Amino acid sequence: MTDILMPALSPTMEEGTLAKWLVKAGDTVAAGDVIAEIETDKATMEVEAVDEGVVEEILVEAGTEGVKVNAPIARLSGGTEAKAPEPKPAERTPAEAPPAKAAARTEAPTKADPAPAKRQEGERIFASPLARRIAEQKGLDLSAIKGSGPHGRVIERDVKDAKPGAKPAATAAAAPAERRGETRPVQSLQQMGIPEGSYDLIPLDGMRKTVARRMTDSFRDVPHFPLTIDLEIDRLLEARGRINKMLEKDGVKVSVNDIILKACAVALKRVPEANASYSPEGIALHHHADIAMAVAVEGGLITPIIRKCETKGLAQIALETKDLAERARTRKLKPEEFQGGTFSVSNLGMFGIKSFGSIINEPQGAILSVGAGTKQPVVRGDQLAIATVMSVTMTCDHRVVDGATGARWLEAFKALIEEPLAMMV
Amino acid sequence: MDFDVIIVGAGPGGYVAAIRASQLGLKTAIVEREALGGVCLNWGCIPTKALLKSGEVYEQLHHLADYGLAADKPRFDFTKVVERSRKVAGQLNSGVGFLMRKHKIEVIEGTARLEKGTPAPKVVIAQKRGGERTIQAKHVILATGARARTLPQIGLEPDGDRVWSYREAMVPKAAPKSLIVIGSGAIGIEFASFYRALGAEVMVVEALSRILPVEDEEVSTAARKAFERRGLKFRIGATVKKLTKSKTGVAVEIETGGKTETLEAERAIVAVGIVGNVEDLGLEALGVKIDKTHIVTDAHSATGVPGLYAIGDVAGPPWLAHKASHEGLHCVEHIAGQPAKNLNAPIPGCTYANPQIASVGLTEAAAKTAGRKVKVGRFAFRANGKAIAAGETEGFVKTLFDAETGALVGAHMIGAEVTEMIQGFALAMTLEATEAELHATVFAHPTLSEAMHESALDAYGLVLHA
C-alpha cells in the first residue's frame, strides 16, 4: 500500500488546492499517468503517479483548498512505500529546494534588531514571562515589538536591547522588510455596513491570495513614484507593418507590445542602473534584462518572463510572448517561467486606457505602464500636426531608481520607440 | 548526488539527526564504524545506568532495617550485573537499527574519511564487509564523537587489565577490591559510586580544588560529604605524577600541596576528560579548523567548509549526549531551510551517582563572574515530606534568580531523583519563566519536586516549610 502525498510544486509551496482528480477509486494507474491537478498560488500543475497500482481510496476530495504539502491525498495498492508523486513541471520535494537560500531567508528576520510590529487593538500578545517583566521595567510597549521566538513569541532578546518609546504607529514603517506577508486585518463587510446576503462571495483562490499579498506588501513597503512621458509611435507602427510583411511567410506577427518589450530591454542595457533590485545586502545590478509581462488571466494576473530579452530578435520575442500568454491563460506555466524577472511591462492600451501607474513587481526596480496610442494634435515648431501618441508611466522603487535615473531611462526608451532603427545600433 | 545528507557517526547526535533529516524529506545515509547508538548507548550513558541501578539496589539491601524489612546476607553475582548492563545496551542498539529502517535511512557499516568535493566533501568509506565505497551528498554532518583522554607519559593509559578507561570499567571479569579513580567529573564519580556500592575501597583523585568541578560549589561540597559518608575517599588538589603497574595492582604517585604520596590499589580508572575523534577523517586536507581536539563550528554547526557540519562531542563541550542530539536536530533543520526555533535552551547536566546530582544554567560563581546580581534560594530535602517518607533526606535544591528581572538563571540539585526533576527547571528556563511563574505553579503533594517550589519561594523570602 502506498500513500500518494501532496507534492510540493515549488520550493516555497506549503499548501495547495487539489483542483481535480483524473482517476477514481478502483482505477489502475501506471507510473507517469497524470492522476490529479493541483492549483498553487500561481499555476495549475499535473501530478503524475510514480508507482503503478490500483487507486484504493481518494483521501482528499477534488476542490479541497489548503492541502498541506506531504499530506496523503490518495492510497494506492501494490506500491511499497509512501512517495510524493512526481509533479510534472517544477521542482519535486522540499528537500531539493536550495537550502542555503531558504535558510537565509527564514533566518533574516530573527537576526534583526527588535523590530516594531503592528497588532490590532486587544489582540493577544504572545511574550515570555521574562520578556513581559523586562518590557514593564523599561516601559516598553510589547505590542510594538516583533517577537523572534517560536510562533512570533516575544522573548528576552527581543526586549533586552529595545529602547522605550517605540510606538507601533510611529515606527511600523521603519522595518517593513522584516514583516512581509502580514496584511492589515481586514474588517468584515458587515462591520463596514454591507449586510450579509446582499452579495455573492467568491472564495479567495491561491492566485487571488498571492496577488493580494504581493501587491499589498509592495505598495506598502516599496517607496514608489511615477514618471510619465508621451511617445510618438508613428514610426514604430510603420516599422511594425514592414516587419510583419517580412515575417508573413513564417506566420509570425509582431505586436506593438513585442516591440515595446524589446525597446525596454535595450534601454535597460543602455541605462543599467534602472535594471536593479534592492536587497538588504546591497543593490543588485542585473546582468540581463529579464522582462516580465503582465498577462490578465481568469481570476487574476500573472507575469511570465522573456529571459535575456535584449539578446532576442523581435520574431523570437513574438513567438515567446504568444506561447507564454497562452499557457498563462490555461495556467500551465512552470514556476521558473513566472518567478524572477528584472523589469515589468503592463499594457492596458488595448482597453483604451490613456495612462496609469502600476504597482512594482518586487524585487524589480521598476515597472512600465503602457497606455493606448491615439492620434493627437501635436505642435511641431509653431505648426499643429497630427501624430499617434502613446503615454507611458514608469513606476520606480526609489531605493534603487532615483528620479533622474528613471528620467534617463525614459529618455533612452523614448529614443528607441520614436526611432526603432536605433535598436539596431 | 547519492543523498541529501550523509551523517558520519551513529551516536546520539548522528542517529537523531538522521531521523529528523528523514522526517524532513531528506534522503539520508549514516555511516558507523562500530555500533549504532555510539558510545552513549553501547559504552556510556545507558549501560552505566544499568550498572548503577544494580549498585543502588544492592546498597539499599544493606538498609532494609530502616524500612522495617530484613533479608539474609545480600550478595551479588558480578558477572550477571555486567551481563544485564550489556543486555540493556544490546536492546537499545537494535532499537536504533529499527529506527533507521523505519525512517528509511541507509546504514553503511565502515570507517569514513572525507575528500574534497562539491557541493560538500565526498565520503569515502572503508566498508566493514570489504571494499571501498564513495558517496556524495549535498550536506555532510560529522558526528564522530570522542574518546577517553589518556596521558601515556605518566602512565595514565588504559591497558585493559590494571588500568581502565570507562570502557574496560564497564565490563571487567570481577569487581575490584580496591580502586583508584583519577578524575572526579561525572564519569569518574559514577564509576566510583558504583564500585563503592559493591564494596570496593575507592579513592578518587582530583586535580582541581573540589570534586565535580563544573557543578555549583555548594553542590560539590555536599556531594563530597555524601560520598564520604558512603566510604569513598578523596584526594583533592592532587596532581598525578606517575602511575606504575605491578602484577597485583597499581601505584599512583600524587602530589598534594607540595607533599607526595603513593596510593595503591588493585585497579585504576582513568577519567581525566575526553578528546574528540578528529583523526584520519581527512580534515586537514579540507582545511577544517580544529581547536585542540574539537572541530570549530558556528551556531548552526557549520565548519566553514562548504556543505560540512560537525555536531556533538567532536564539536566540543559540553560532552553530553543530549547536547549532541540538540545540535543534530538544529543542524538538520537549518539544512532543510526551517526557521530557527530561537529558543535559548540551556543544557542540563546530570551525574547518576548516589546521591544524584543535576543542574541547569549558571552556577552562583559563574553568575557573579558574569556580573549578574542574583537572589539565591535553597531548600533541603530533610524538610520535604516525601523525602522523609522515602528515607531519602540527603541533599537540597538551590535556585538562582536574576535580582533585577526575576529570570531563573540557574538551578542546582543533589539528592534522590533530582536527575528527573531537573527537567522542570530546564523547561522553566527555556520558556523564560521568572520567579512569579515558579511561585504560581501548583506542585503536587507529596513529591520531592515540592522542594523545587520551596527553593524558588526561599529566594524571595517566602519559603513555607523551613
Interface residues (C-beta under 8 A of the other chain):
Chain A: N70 E81 A84 T93 P94 A95 E96 A97 P99 K101 A102 A103 R105 T106 E107 T110 S128 P129 L130 A131 R133 I134 Q137 S148 G149 P150 I155 E156 R157
Chain B: D4 L24 G25 L26 K27 K104 K138 H139 H300 H334 I335 A336 G337 Q338 P339 A340 K341 N342 L343 N344 E404 T405 G406 A407 L431 E432 A433 T434 A436 E437
